[in-house]
Amino acid sequence: MELTIHNQVLLAVFVIAAIMGAVANKTNFCTMGAVSDWVNIGDTGRMRAWVFAMAVALAGVLGMEAAGMVNLYGETFPPYRTANFAWLRYLLGGLLFGIGMTLGSGCGNKTLVRVGSGNLKSLTVLTVASVAAYLMLWTPLFEKAFVPWIGPTTVNLAHYGVPNQELSTVMAAMVGMQGAPALHLAVGALVAVGMLAFVFKSGDFRGSRDNILGGAVVGLAIVAGWWITGGPWGQKWKEFAEFATDVPSRVQVQSYTFVSPMGDSARYVLDPANLALVNFGVMALAGVIAGSLVYALATRTFRFEWFASRKDFVNHALGGALMGIGGVLSMGCTVGQAITGISTLAIGSILTFLAIVIGSAGTMKYQYWRMMQEA
């Protein structure tokens, strides 16, 4: 049977996600772990791996944009470079997600990796987060509970002559200039070089093959996602969707993120006969789990793990709920905003990244204080 362009795109997304899942399992790439190592023991190895992934993704996007291969100023999912700067949404969503991933023992990507390794605690987190994300995406919850008070705080940059929230565009507008591709390339290159300087300044990081491999593979996966959906394949994919009898879900320029796919996956589970609901995100989620599972079985590290106590269960369930709500609110997670979003140099993505780190670090400090009080 001949594969349609839609099937080809989804298959490619799955394969890349599976590689990412296997490598994340092998290298212990974990953004929540990155914050934990930094806050609790002063180890910045995994934090540098996270930043390295950002730098690789940013460099790849800059290269593709300079070559005219992709255009991320148009419609993307999520709308990273939108002129609607929802600062409160980014901050609150990022804080909630940071708190949630700490209570749930891992970000969205790590949760999927652990599910593939047999961790039933993470399966619980995934289930709860998926339900929460579904409610935020596909029911009136977001519109009724959040839009009335978050909507008025959103700043439409276009009213101030700023067409989007990409970093160089905003910087140019602040000094009365017009943004230009050359300026975007220059600013992006400076940011990427600064990230790489921070990352490779550490001798420990330079000597860690796992941290280098983990960051490189995740960053390249983001680049691949943008190329698949924003390049020649992406154009054919859109044309296919326009003429399809059953229009596929989310045929848009996008790359890897893991919270909205949880909500989309829950939507598909509720209607499994509707294959049009199987989209980029659903395949990305399944791919990471599958890749991690294959690696765990191949290395004999697959282990079932359950909750140590009722309190442990409550913490993880609450963490999953906050991840689902916060991730949709902030339009991304530690991968979707803090790597994929930052590869677009969207200011909202940078703000979300900082909010996630603050929420996670603050939660860890509080947990340590409570532990000391109870000791």
Secondary structure, DSSP 8 states (H G I E B T S, - for coil): ----HHHHHHHHHHHHHHHHHHHHHHHT--HHHHHHIIIII---HHHHHHHHHHHHHHHHHHHHHHTTS--TTS-EES-TT-SEE-HHHHHHHHHHHHHHHHHTTS-HHHHHHHHHTTBHHHHHHHHHHHHHHHHHHHSTHHHHHTHHHHGGG-EEGGGGT----BHHHHHHHHTT----HHHHHHHHHHHHHHHHHHHHT-HHHHT-HHHHHHHHHHHHHHHHHHHHHHSHHHHHHHHHHHH-SS--TT-SEE---SSHHHHHHHHHHHSTT-GGG--HHHHHHHHHHHHHHHHHHHTT----B--SSHHHHHHHHHHHHHHHHHHHHTT--TTIIIIIIGGGTBHHHHHHHHHHHHHHHHHHHHHHHHHHHH-
